[in-house]
Amino acid sequence: MSLDILAALMMFALVSTITPGPNNMMLLASGANWGVRRSIPHLLGVAIGFSVMVLMVGIGIMQLFERYPLSNTLLKYGSGSYMVFLAYKIATASAPKLDEVSTSKPISFIQAAMFQWVNPKAWAMAIGAISLYAPNRELSSIGIIALVYGVVNLPSISLWTILGQQLQRVLTNERRLRIFNRTMALLLVLSLWPMLGGMVG
């Protein structure tokens, strides 16, 4: 992979990871509810989990979609339905009481890594990156894409978690936190539109 293509790939990875999407909306909420330190497993799960997903998609899963286009459509509808359910859970969750904060838990590393497989934006990013920068599906090129995303992803998504933690100063009572969580749930649903909207009509 030439330096020009590598630079373009890094820019593609930066733009696709730092823009709003399900992962970033959830990390923003995690930062606001739990802070950056307790959200580190969530952050690492997203970054590492997505890189593993890129490898798996590049090695063989894309061939399944090309051979059976219906499987791609079913995946999008299934993922979208799960995301709407998740948004509902976020919107209806009660704010933790002060004596519950230390015992309640944010999303774990494994949960965050597994979440990538039902995240429509993650699928779009993985397929788009491989189609553009590893069209011949060479293992070396797929590995570089996964590595670049691993390097670029973590600082990009960390910004959203830090922003969420800064919002803790504003979310000082249960009512504000409830409004924030409902707003995050709405934005989570809206973030699906670029991936799922083209399927309607």
C-alpha positions as CSV (number, residue, x, y, z in Angstrom):
1,M,0.0,0.0,0.0
2,S,1.5,3.3,-1.1
3,L,1.9,6.3,1.2
4,D,-0.8,8.2,-0.7
5,I,-3.3,5.4,-0.3
6,L,-2.3,5.0,3.4
7,A,-2.9,8.7,4.0
8,A,-6.3,8.5,2.3
9,L,-7.2,5.5,4.4
10,M,-6.2,7.3,7.6
11,M,-8.4,10.2,6.7
12,F,-11.2,7.9,5.8
13,A,-10.8,6.1,9.2
14,L,-10.7,9.5,11.0
15,V,-13.8,10.9,9.4
16,S,-15.8,7.6,9.8
17,T,-14.9,7.1,13.4
18,I,-15.2,10.7,14.8
19,T,-18.5,11.5,13.2
20,P,-21.8,10.7,15.1
21,G,-22.9,7.1,15.1
22,P,-24.2,4.5,17.5
23,N,-20.8,3.9,19.2
24,N,-20.2,7.6,19.7
25,M,-23.7,8.2,21.0
26,M,-23.3,5.4,23.5
27,L,-19.8,6.5,24.6
28,L,-21.1,10.1,25.1
29,A,-23.8,8.7,27.3
30,S,-21.3,6.4,29.1
31,G,-19.0,9.4,29.8
32,A,-21.9,11.4,31.2
33,N,-23.1,8.5,33.4
34,W,-19.9,6.8,34.4
35,G,-16.9,9.1,33.5
36,V,-14.0,8.3,31.3
37,R,-12.1,6.0,33.7
38,R,-15.0,3.6,34.1
39,S,-15.7,3.7,30.4
40,I,-12.2,2.5,29.4
41,P,-13.4,-1.1,28.9
42,H,-16.1,0.2,26.6
43,L,-13.6,2.3,24.7
44,L,-11.2,-0.6,24.2
45,G,-14.0,-3.0,23.3
46,V,-15.1,-0.6,20.5
47,A,-11.6,0.0,19.1
48,I,-10.3,-3.6,19.3
49,G,-13.7,-5.2,18.5
50,F,-14.0,-3.2,15.3
51,S,-10.5,-4.0,14.1
52,V,-11.2,-7.7,14.6
53,M,-14.5,-7.2,12.7
54,V,-12.6,-5.6,9.8
55,L,-10.3,-8.6,9.6
56,M,-13.3,-11.1,9.7
57,V,-15.3,-9.1,7.1
58,G,-12.3,-8.8,4.8
59,I,-11.3,-12.5,5.1
60,G,-14.6,-13.9,4.1
61,I,-17.9,-12.4,5.3
62,M,-18.1,-9.9,2.4
63,Q,-18.1,-12.9,0.0
64,L,-21.2,-14.2,1.8
65,F,-23.0,-10.9,1.2
66,E,-21.9,-10.8,-2.5
67,R,-23.2,-14.4,-3.0
68,Y,-26.4,-13.9,-1.0
69,P,-27.5,-10.3,-1.2
70,L,-30.6,-11.0,0.9
71,S,-28.3,-11.8,3.9
72,N,-27.0,-8.2,3.8
73,T,-30.6,-6.9,3.9
74,L,-31.6,-9.2,6.7
75,L,-28.5,-8.1,8.7
76,K,-29.4,-4.4,8.3
77,Y,-33.0,-4.9,9.4
78,G,-32.0,-7.1,12.3
79,S,-29.3,-4.7,13.4
80,G,-31.6,-1.7,13.0
81,S,-34.3,-3.4,15.1
82,Y,-31.8,-4.2,17.9
83,M,-30.6,-0.6,17.9
84,V,-34.1,0.7,18.3
85,F,-34.6,-1.7,21.2
86,L,-31.3,-0.5,22.7
87,A,-32.4,3.1,22.3
88,Y,-35.7,2.3,24.1
89,K,-33.7,0.8,27.0
90,I,-31.5,3.9,27.3
91,A,-34.5,6.2,27.1
92,T,-36.5,4.4,29.8
93,A,-33.5,3.7,32.2
94,S,-33.9,5.5,35.5
95,A,-30.9,7.6,36.6
96,P,-28.8,5.7,39.2
97,K,-29.1,6.9,42.8
98,L,-26.0,8.2,44.5
99,D,-25.6,5.0,46.5
100,E,-25.9,2.9,43.4
101,V,-23.3,4.6,41.2
102,S,-20.4,2.7,42.7
103,T,-22.1,-0.7,42.2
104,S,-23.8,-0.2,38.8
105,K,-21.7,-1.0,35.8
106,P,-21.2,0.5,32.3
107,I,-20.8,-1.6,29.2
108,S,-18.0,-4.2,29.4
109,F,-15.2,-4.8,27.0
110,I,-16.8,-8.0,25.6
111,Q,-20.2,-6.3,25.3
112,A,-18.7,-3.4,23.4
113,A,-16.7,-5.7,21.1
114,M,-19.8,-7.8,20.3
115,F,-21.9,-4.7,19.8
116,Q,-19.9,-4.0,16.6
117,W,-21.5,-6.9,14.9
118,V,-25.0,-5.4,15.3
119,N,-23.9,-1.8,14.6
120,P,-25.0,-0.8,11.1
121,K,-22.4,2.0,10.9
122,A,-19.6,-0.5,11.8
123,W,-20.7,-2.8,9.0
124,A,-20.8,0.2,6.5
125,M,-17.4,1.3,7.7
126,A,-15.8,-2.1,7.4
127,I,-17.3,-2.9,4.0
128,G,-16.6,0.6,2.7
129,A,-13.0,0.5,3.8
130,I,-12.3,-2.9,2.4
131,S,-14.0,-2.1,-0.9
132,L,-12.0,1.1,-1.4
133,Y,-8.6,0.1,0.0
134,A,-8.4,-3.7,-0.3
135,P,-10.5,-4.4,-3.5
136,N,-8.4,-7.6,-4.2
137,R,-8.9,-8.8,-0.6
138,E,-5.2,-9.3,0.0
139,L,-4.6,-10.3,3.6
140,S,-1.8,-7.7,4.0
141,S,-4.1,-4.8,2.9
142,I,-6.9,-6.0,5.1
143,G,-4.5,-6.2,8.0
144,I,-3.3,-2.6,7.4
145,I,-6.9,-1.4,7.3
146,A,-7.6,-3.1,10.6
147,L,-4.4,-1.7,12.1
148,V,-5.1,1.9,10.9
149,Y,-8.6,1.7,12.4
150,G,-7.2,0.4,15.6
151,V,-4.8,3.4,15.8
152,V,-7.3,6.1,14.7
153,N,-10.4,4.8,16.3
154,L,-9.4,5.0,20.0
155,P,-8.5,8.7,20.2
156,S,-11.5,9.6,18.0
157,I,-14.1,7.9,20.1
158,S,-12.3,9.0,23.4
159,L,-13.2,12.6,22.5
160,W,-16.9,11.6,22.8
161,T,-16.4,10.0,26.1
162,I,-14.5,13.0,27.4
163,L,-17.3,15.3,26.2
164,G,-19.8,13.1,28.0
165,Q,-17.8,13.4,31.3
166,Q,-17.7,17.2,30.9
167,L,-21.5,17.1,30.7
168,Q,-21.6,15.7,34.2
169,R,-21.3,19.3,35.5
170,V,-24.6,20.0,33.8
171,L,-26.3,16.7,34.6
172,T,-26.4,17.3,38.3
173,N,-29.9,16.0,39.0
174,E,-32.1,13.0,38.0
175,R,-34.4,15.1,35.7
176,R,-31.5,16.5,33.6
177,L,-29.9,13.1,33.4
178,R,-33.2,11.5,32.3
179,I,-33.6,14.1,29.6
180,F,-30.0,13.6,28.5
181,N,-30.5,9.8,28.2
182,R,-33.7,10.2,26.2
183,T,-32.0,12.7,23.9
184,M,-29.1,10.2,23.4
185,A,-31.7,7.5,22.7
186,L,-33.3,9.7,20.0
187,L,-29.9,10.5,18.5
188,L,-29.0,6.8,18.5
189,V,-32.0,6.1,16.4
190,L,-31.4,9.1,14.1
191,S,-27.8,7.9,13.6
192,L,-29.1,4.8,11.9
193,W,-30.7,6.8,9.0
194,P,-27.6,7.1,6.8
195,M,-27.2,3.3,6.9
196,L,-30.8,2.2,6.8
197,G,-32.5,5.1,5.0
198,G,-31.5,3.9,1.6
199,M,-33.4,0.7,2.1
200,V,-36.7,2.4,2.4
201,G,-38.7,3.0,-0.8
